[in-house]
């Protein structure tokens, strides 16, 4: 596998920006494409995105920091999101989060040093009647408990 040099990263960013040239309201699609390409929205891409869109760096950073799905560091191979909203908390999401932290060895909002897993709090997955809810690699799972979470992580090699 070839190394991802600064030069190739710059070329990949320029290709993304070119693909959205002339599009109305391109910031969110650009940020999604940048994250898909790099695994995150690297800080060094923000000035170039801002320049191409005639925005300030603060405006671009504000959008990146506002939306929870954008990250400034790559996520782990498996991403676990645990609902922390009131409906899920009422039926055990605190215990589920504690079990996830114990199982993975990382705290909510962190990625394992090995890069195996990222734990993230979210505030509603839309499965309020089936809480506690979690999302594991994009799959929404209801009525989660420590055993079901362990099985989901084992199935995905985390």
N, C-alpha and C positions, 0 to 999 in steps of 0.2 A: 504494500500500500504506500503510495507516495505521501511525503510529508506535506502538510497544509502550510505552506509558507505565507508570509505576509503578502507577497505578490499574488499568489493564487487566491487568497482570501479577498484581496482588493478586487481582483477580476470577477470573482463570484458575486461580490456586492454590486459592482457596476452592472453586471448582467441582470441582476434582480431589479435595479433601478431603471435600466433601459426597458425591461419588460413592462414596466408600469408607466412609462413616459406618456404623457398626454391623457392619462386616465384621470377621471374626476375623483377626488377624495382617496388618493392612493396610500395614505400613511398606514392604515391598518393592514391592508394586503401586503405592503412592503415589509412591515414588521413581522407578519406571519411567515412570509417567505424567507426572511433573514433568519428567523428562529429555526425554520425547517432546515435551512442550509448549514447553520453553525451550531445548532442545539441550544442556542440562546440568542439574545440580542447583545452582542459584545459592545462595550462602551465605546470602543474605537470606531464603530459604525455610525454612531449617532451624529457626529458632526457632518459626515458626508451625506447622510439621509437628509438632515436639516438643510444643508446647502442646496441639494438637488430639488427640494420641495419649497425652497424659499421660506423656511420656518426657522425659528431660533432653536438652538440645542435644548433650551429649557422646555420648549413646547414638545419636542420629540421625547425628551426624557420624561416629561409629565405623562405622556400617553403610555410609555413603557412601564412606568412605575404605578400607574393607575390600574391597569388591567393585570390581574393576578396570574394569567396564563403566560405572560411574558416573563422571561427570566434573564438574569445577567450572568448566570453560570449554567453550564449544561446540567440537565437532570440526570438521575441515575437511569440504568437500563429499565428498571421497573418503577413506575410512578404510582404511589398510593395516595389518594386524596380521601380524607375522612371528614364527613360533614360535622361541623361544630355549631350548627344553628340550634335554636331552642328545641324544636321538635325532636331532633335526633339526640340532643343532650338529655332530654327527659326520658329517653328509653335506652341510654347506655353508651353514648358515643365517647364519654370520658374514659370509660373502662376499655373501649375499643382502641382509643388512641394510646392508652397506657400499654395495652397488649402489643400494639404495633411497634411502639418504641422499644419494648422489651425484646420482641422477636427480632427486630432489625438492628438494634444497638444504636439507633440514631434518634434524635429528638424531632418533633414536628417542625417542619420548615427547613430541615437539613437533608443532606445527601450523604450516604455512607462514603467513607474514604475510599473504599474499593470501587465506588461507582455503581454498585449493585442496585441500590434502591434510594428513592427520594420519598420522604413523607411530607405531605402538605395538608394544612387545614383548609377547608373550603366552607362557605357559608350558604349552603343549600344546594343539593343535587336534584331537587324536585321529586324526591321519593319520601316525602314526609310521613306518609301513612305506613311506610315499610322500614322505618328507622330501627337502629342506626344504619345509615347508608354510607357506602364507600364507593370510590371509583378506582379500579385497578387497571392500569394501562388502557384507559378509555372505556372500560366495561363497568357500568353502574350495577352495583350489587346491594340489595336490601336485606334487612334483618341480619346484619352482620354481627358476628361474635368472634372471639379470638380463634376458635377452631376453623371457622370458614375463612377468616383472613389468612391463617397459617396455610390452609389448603391452596388458596389462591396464589400466595407467594411461592409455595413449593412448586405448583404447576408452572409458574413462570421462571423458575430457577433463581429466585431471590432468597 
